[in-house]
Amino acid sequence: MALDPSFIVGIVGNVISILVFASPIGTFRRVVKKKSTESFKWQPYVTTLLSTSLWTFYGLLKPGGLLVVTVNGIGTVLQAIYVTLYLVYAPRDTRVKMAKLVAVLNVGFLGLVILVTLLAIHGSVRLTVIGFLCAALTVGMYASPLAAMRMVVKTMSVEYMPFFLSFFLFLNGGVWSVYSLLVQDYFIGVPNCVGFALGSVQLVLYAIYKRKTPLAKAAETDEEEGSAHLVGEVEMQGYEGKNSFHAAQQRHLNKGSSLPKPSIPRQTSLNKVVRSLSMTAYELHSYWHQNDRLGS
């Protein structure tokens, strides 16, 4: 018996989606190792937990929604683990804010939606309401990289837009768009078409700016060139000061040969020599110029 094409596409979509959901594992391994959440943002994990939970509920309501349930059920478990780890290792103030939002969204709002849907809404309207909510959250999830895309254009660098995450979001949106066409489910299709389009734009940006010099590195290069230029000027000034010092010293010696030699204690002369060794070229020039005027 031939397999349904939608089932095959759905299996592929499950694999890709699970890879996307599992992508933060490396981040949380680092969090656990350092026992700190550092500057990682927590909002995406809370909102994704709500999205996967609602999609799991949608799959349970939808006839033939097994593949929707499996992928989003796994996603819900992973996101719940991420949220828990963040709550454990986050600073106290962040933990309080995050706990309040989790209580409002992932417990209060989700519970209210399930209760209202099961008790007050019946028939096909029930699936329509949950479908609209799921589609809106998924569009928001796919739109979240817009800030990273703007940063890429601004800095001309793809440093803050990882290639594999963009690639898997592109694949995920494309596969689930095909699946939605096969099963004629627009609630799955519309947000994933948006995700496919945004993923395509991210890959185009990556191809354009991959070999560009980031502004930060360019600024660093300019700074190094400026420093080298400044050092060159200082060395030139030191060289000129050194020549001036020798000229002043020669004039001082010439004048000294035609004038009576003052009686200066040897200790004072030794102190002047020691002092001159610790001076810069500019200080030496000023010092000897001052002595030259006094001598004249």
N, C-alpha and C positions, 0 to 999 in steps of 0.2 A: 504494500500500500504506500502510495506516494505521500510524502510529508507536505503539509500546508506551507506555502512560501512565507506566509506571515509568521508562522511558528519559527522557521529558520532565522528570519530577519530578527524576530524577537529575542532569540537565543543570543545572536551576535550583539544585539543592543544590550542585553543583560551583562555580557562579558565586558563591553566597553564602559558601561555605566558603573559597574563595580570597580573597574580600574580608576575611574574618576573619583568615586567615593573613597577609594583607598589611598589616593594620592597624598593626603595629609599625614599618613602614618609616619613618614620620616620626620615631619615637623614635631609630632607628639613624642616620638622617641627622644628627640633632642630636649623637649620640655621635661620629660621624666628624668633624663640624665642630669640636666642642670637644675632640676627642681624649681624651674622658673618659666613663666610664659613669655618673658622678655617683652618685645614690642609686637607680638603676634596679635592680630585682631580676633575677637571672639564672636562678633555679630554674624559672620557668614555661617558658622556652625549651628547657631541657634535657629536662624531662618531656614537653613537646609534641613535641619531636623523636623521643623514644622512642615516643610514641603514634602519630604519623603513620607511622613506620617499620613498626611492627607492623601497622597497618591496611593499609599497602601490601602487606605479606606476606600478610595475610588475603585481600585482593582477588586476589592471584595464585593462592592456593589455591582460592578459591571459583569455581565455574563461573558465568560471566556476571558476574564482578566487575570488569569494565573501568572502570566509573564510580568504583568505590571506589579502584581503582589510580590513576586519573588525578588525582583531587583530593588524595589523600594523598601521591602522588608529588611533586606541586607543593608541598604543605605541607612535606614532608621537605626539599626543596631550600631553601625559604625559611628554615625553622628552622635548618638547617645553616649558612646564611649569617649569621643572627643570632648563633648560638653562636660562630662564628668571629670575628665583629667584636667580640663581648664579650670573648673571650679576648685579642684584640689590644689593646684599650683599657682593660681592667680593671687595677686596682692589683695588684701582685705577689702579695700574700697571697690576694686573691680569685681571681686567675688560677690559683693552685696548687690551691685547694679545688675550683674549677669543673672544672679539667682532670681531677682525680681522679674526680669524679662522672661526667663525660662518659666517661671510660675504663671505669668500672664499669658504668654503665647503657647508654650508647649503643653501646659496643663489646662489653664482656664479656657483659652480660645479654642483649642483643639477639642476639649471635652464638651464645650458649648455647641460647637458645630456638629459633633457626632450626635449629641442628645436631640438638638433641634431637627436634624436631618431624619433621625429614626422616629421621632415622636410626632413632629408637626408637618413633615413633608412626605408625600407618598408618590409612588409610581415613577415615571420617567423624570419628573421634576427634581426628584432627589438626586439623581445622577447628574442632571444639568447643573444644579447649584454647586455640588462638589467639583464638577469639572471646571467651572468658571474659576473657582478659588484655586484649584491646582494649576490651571493655565496661567493665572496672574502671578502666582508665586514663582513658577518656572521661568516666565519672562523676566522677572526681577533677578533671578539667579543668573540667567544668561547675560543680563545687562550689567551685572556687577563688574565685569572686566573693562567697562568703558573708561573708568578712571585710569586703569593701567595702560589702555590704548592712548589716552591723552598724554600720559607721561612719556610714552615711547616717542610720540611726535614732538613733544616739547624738548626732550633731552636728546633726541636722535639716538637712542640706545634701547636695546631690547632686554636690558639687564633685569628689569622688574616685570617682565612678561615671559615666564618660562615657556619654552617651545612645546614640550610634551603635554603640558596642561592645555595649552591652546589647541594642540593637535587632537587630543582626545575629546575636548569639548566640540570641536568641529566634527569629528567622527560620530560622536554621540548624537548630536543634533541631526546629522544626515541620516543615520540608521533609523532613528525613531521617527523621522519624517516619512521615510519609506514605509515603515511599519504602519504609521497612521493612515497612509493612503491605502494600504492593503486591507486594513480592518475598518476603514472609513470612520476614524475617530478624530474629529477636529480638535478636541480638547488636548489630545496628545500632539496633533500635527502642528497647530499654530505656534505654540511656544518653541517647539523643536525646530521649526523652519526659521524662526527668529534666531535661535541659537546657532543653527547652521550658517546663516548669513553673517552673524557677528564673528563666528569662528573663522570664516573665510577671510573676513577683513583683518583679523588678527594675524593670520598666516601671511597675508599680503604685506602687512606692516613689518612682520618679522623678516620677510625676504628683502624689503627695501632698506631697513635700518640695521640689518645684521652686520654689515661691513662698514657702516658709517662710524665716524669718530664721535663718541659721546661728548656732549658739551662739558661735562665735568673733566674728562681727560684733556680736552682742548684747553680748558681754563688752566689745568695743571701744567700743560706744556707751555702756555703763555707765561705762566708764573715762573717756570724754570728759566725760560728765555730772558724774562725780565730780570731775574736774579743774576743770571750770567752777565747781562748787560751792566747791571749795577756793580757787580764785582769787577768788571772790566774798567768801569769808570773810576772806582776806588783805587784799583791798581795803577791806573794812569795818573790819578792825582797823587798817589804815593810816589810814583816815579818822578813826576814833575817836582813834588816837594823835596824829593831826595836831591835832584839836580839843583834846586834853589838853595838847599841846605849847603851843598858843596860850594856853590858860588859865593854864598854869604860867608862861609868859613874861609874861603880864599881871600875875599876882600878884607875880612877881619884880620887875617894873618899879614896881608900886605900893609895894612894900616898899622898894625902892631909893630912891624919891623922898622917903621920910620918914627915911631913915638917912643918916649921913655917907657920902659917896662915897669908897670906898677908892681908893688910888692904884695903879692897875693899868697896867702898861706897855702901850702901843698894840700892840706886837708880839705880846704874849700874847693880847690880845683878837682880833687878826687871825687868829692860829693857831686859836683856838676857832671862829671863823666858818668857816674853811676846813674844819676837822674836822667841823663840824656839817653841811656840805654833802654830805659823803660818807657820812653815817649813814642808816640806815633809820628809818622812823617809830617803830618800837619802841625803837631805840637812842637816838633823839632824846628820846623821852619819858623814858626812864630817866636819860639824861644831865641833862636840865633838872630832873627831879624831884630828883636828887641835889644839884644846885646850889641848888635851892630850899630843901632842908633845911639846907644849909650856910649859905645866906643868912639863914634864920630862926634 
